[in-house]
Amino acid sequence: MAGKMKQQLGGEMEIDQLRVRDDLEEEEEDEMSWMARKLFLYNVTIGLYGLDWWERYLFSILYHLSLFLLIHFYHFSFSFFWSNSVQ
């Protein structure tokens, strides 16, 4: 197989160049942007990496909705009781 590749590519020099090019492409693929890294950490920390894409979206929507409602009701109840006790 390697001999056939050498014949097709024209020698050992081009195969070495291809190996170097493959190594550079692998290094570029290993680097993640800041946002991709945060998304990856979110998926691993919460345990979403084993779910399908639609299950992850559904879980995220429900999680953020419940967090919003919790903060909203906490703020409402705090402001309601605070305003009654001041008067």
FIVEX-122202 format. One record per residue: y, z, x of N, C-alpha, C in turn; residue in one letter. Coordinates in pm, whole numbers, plus 50000, padded with zeros to 5 digits. Example, Ala and Ser with C-alpha at 12.3 -4.5 7.8 and 13.67 -1.06 7.14 Angstrom:
SITE_49431_50780_51319_49550_50780_51230_49670_50780_51320_A
SITE_49775_50708_51285_49894_50714_51367_50003_50787_51290_S
***
This chain:
SITE_49881_50000_50082_50000_50000_50000_50126_50000_50087_M
SITE_50129_50086_50189_50247_50092_50275_50264_49962_50352_A
SITE_50151_49903_50396_50158_49775_50467_50212_49665_50377_G
SITE_50170_49665_50253_50219_49566_50157_50369_49583_50134_K
SITE_50412_49708_50129_50555_49735_50112_50634_49685_50231_M
SITE_50579_49708_50352_50649_49663_50473_50665_49513_50471_K
SITE_50560_49442_50429_50569_49296_50425_50672_49250_50323_Q
SITE_50674_49315_50208_50768_49274_50105_50912_49304_50145_Q
SITE_50933_49416_50209_51068_49456_50244_51114_49400_50377_L
SITE_51022_49359_50460_51059_49298_50586_51059_49391_50704_G
SITE_50987_49501_50700_50975_49585_50818_51001_49731_50792_G
SITE_50985_49807_50900_50996_49953_50895_51140_49999_50874_E
SITE_51235_49926_50926_51376_49967_50921_51424_49981_50777_M
SITE_51391_49885_50693_51439_49889_50555_51373_50002_50476_E
SITE_51247_50034_50507_51180_50145_50438_51250_50275_50470_I
SITE_51289_50296_50597_51361_50417_50634_51496_50425_50563_D
SITE_51563_50311_50549_51690_50310_50479_51671_50346_50332_Q
SITE_51562_50299_50274_51533_50333_50135_51507_50482_50120_L
SITE_51435_50542_50216_51408_50685_50210_51538_50764_50216_R
SITE_51630_50723_50304_51758_50792_50315_51836_50779_50185_V
SITE_51834_50660_50127_51905_50637_50002_51845_50722_49890_R
SITE_51710_50733_49886_51646_50817_49785_51684_50963_49803_D
SITE_51691_51011_49928_51730_51150_49953_51872_51176_49905_D
SITE_51962_51081_49927_52100_51099_49883_52109_51102_49731_L
SITE_52031_51017_49664_52033_51017_49518_51978_51148_49462_E
SITE_51875_51206_49527_51821_51333_49481_51922_51445_49497_E
SITE_51998_51445_49607_52099_51547_49627_52209_51537_49522_E
SITE_52248_51415_49485_52350_51398_49383_52302_51445_49247_E
SITE_52173_51426_49217_52119_51468_49089_52105_51619_49081_E
SITE_52086_51687_49195_52070_51831_49196_52199_51904_49166_D
SITE_52314_51845_49196_52441_51911_49172_52475_51906_49023_E
SITE_52517_52021_48971_52552_52030_48829_52701_52060_48818_M
SITE_52761_52012_48713_52900_52047_48688_52906_52193_48640_S
SITE_53026_52246_48636_53044_52385_48595_52998_52405_48451_W
SITE_53033_52311_48364_52996_52321_48223_52845_52308_48205_M
SITE_52783_52215_48276_52638_52198_48266_52566_52323_48315_A
SITE_52618_52385_48421_52557_52509_48472_52569_52622_48370_R
SITE_52685_52634_48304_52702_52739_48203_52612_52715_48082_K
SITE_52598_52589_48042_52508_52557_47931_52364_52589_47967_L
SITE_52325_52558_48090_52190_52588_48137_52166_52739_48138_F
SITE_52263_52816_48188_52248_52962_48190_52241_53018_48049_L
SITE_52319_52963_47956_52314_53005_47816_52175_52980_47757_Y
SITE_52121_52861_47783_51989_52827_47730_51880_52915_47788_N
SITE_51887_52945_47917_51785_53026_47982_51798_53173_47943_V
SITE_51920_53224_47936_51942_53365_47905_51899_53398_47763_T
SITE_51938_53315_47668_51905_53341_47527_51760_53300_47497_I
SITE_51703_53214_47577_51566_53170_47554_51557_53042_47473_G
SITE_51660_52961_47476_51663_52839_47396_51602_52719_47466_L
SITE_51568_52732_47593_51519_52617_47669_51386_52565_47617_Y
SITE_51312_52645_47543_51183_52601_47490_51193_52535_47354_G
SITE_51310_52531_47297_51327_52476_47162_51367_52329_47168_L
SITE_51350_52261_47056_51399_52123_47045_51550_52125_47033_D
SITE_51610_52006_47044_51757_51997_47041_51812_52046_46909_W
SITE_51745_52011_46796_51800_52049_46667_51783_52199_46642_W
SITE_51678_52260_46698_51661_52404_46685_51767_52480_46766_E
SITE_51800_52427_46884_51906_52489_46964_52040_52483_46891_R
SITE_52071_52366_46834_52197_52353_46759_52200_52446_46638_Y
SITE_52091_52453_46564_52084_52541_46448_52102_52687_46489_L
SITE_52034_52727_46595_52047_52865_46643_52190_52893_46687_F
SITE_52251_52800_46759_52388_52820_46807_52487_52830_46691_S
SITE_52469_52746_46590_52558_52752_46473_52543_52886_46403_I
SITE_52420_52929_46379_52399_53057_46311_52449_53174_46394_L
SITE_52430_53168_46525_52477_53275_46613_52629_53285_46610_Y
SITE_52698_53172_46625_52843_53175_46627_52903_53208_46490_H
SITE_52837_53164_46384_52882_53198_46250_52870_53348_46225_L
SITE_52757_53406_46262_52740_53550_46242_52836_53630_46330_S
SITE_52862_53583_46451_52959_53649_46537_53099_53643_46477_L
SITE_53137_53527_46423_53267_53512_46358_53278_53605_46237_F
SITE_53175_53609_46153_53178_53696_46035_53184_53843_46073_L
SITE_53112_53882_46175_53115_54020_46221_53254_54059_46267_L
SITE_53318_53974_46346_53454_54003_46393_53552_54002_46277_I
SITE_53537_53906_46187_53628_53896_46072_53619_54020_45984_H
SITE_53497_54062_45948_53482_54178_45861_53523_54307_45931_F
SITE_53500_54316_46059_53545_54433_46135_53697_54440_46133_Y
SITE_53761_54327_46157_53907_54323_46155_53961_54356_46016_H
SITE_53899_54300_45912_53942_54325_45774_53927_54473_45738_F
SITE_53811_54531_45769_53790_54671_45733_53880_54763_45813_S
SITE_53901_54731_45939_53989_54813_46023_54132_54807_45972_F
SITE_54180_54689_45938_54317_54677_45889_54331_54740_45749_S
SITE_54228_54729_45667_54234_54788_45533_54243_54940_45540_F
SITE_54156_55003_45618_54157_55149_45628_54279_55199_45704_F
SITE_54326_55126_45799_54443_55166_45875_54568_55164_45786_W
SITE_54580_55061_45703_54697_55052_45615_54695_55160_45509_S
SITE_54578_55202_45459_54569_55309_45359_54599_55445_45418_N
SITE_54561_55469_45539_54582_55600_45598_54725_55621_45643_S
SITE_54799_55516_45671_54937_55527_45716_55028_55564_45600_V
SITE_55003_55512_45482_55089_55536_45367_55067_55675_45323_Q
***
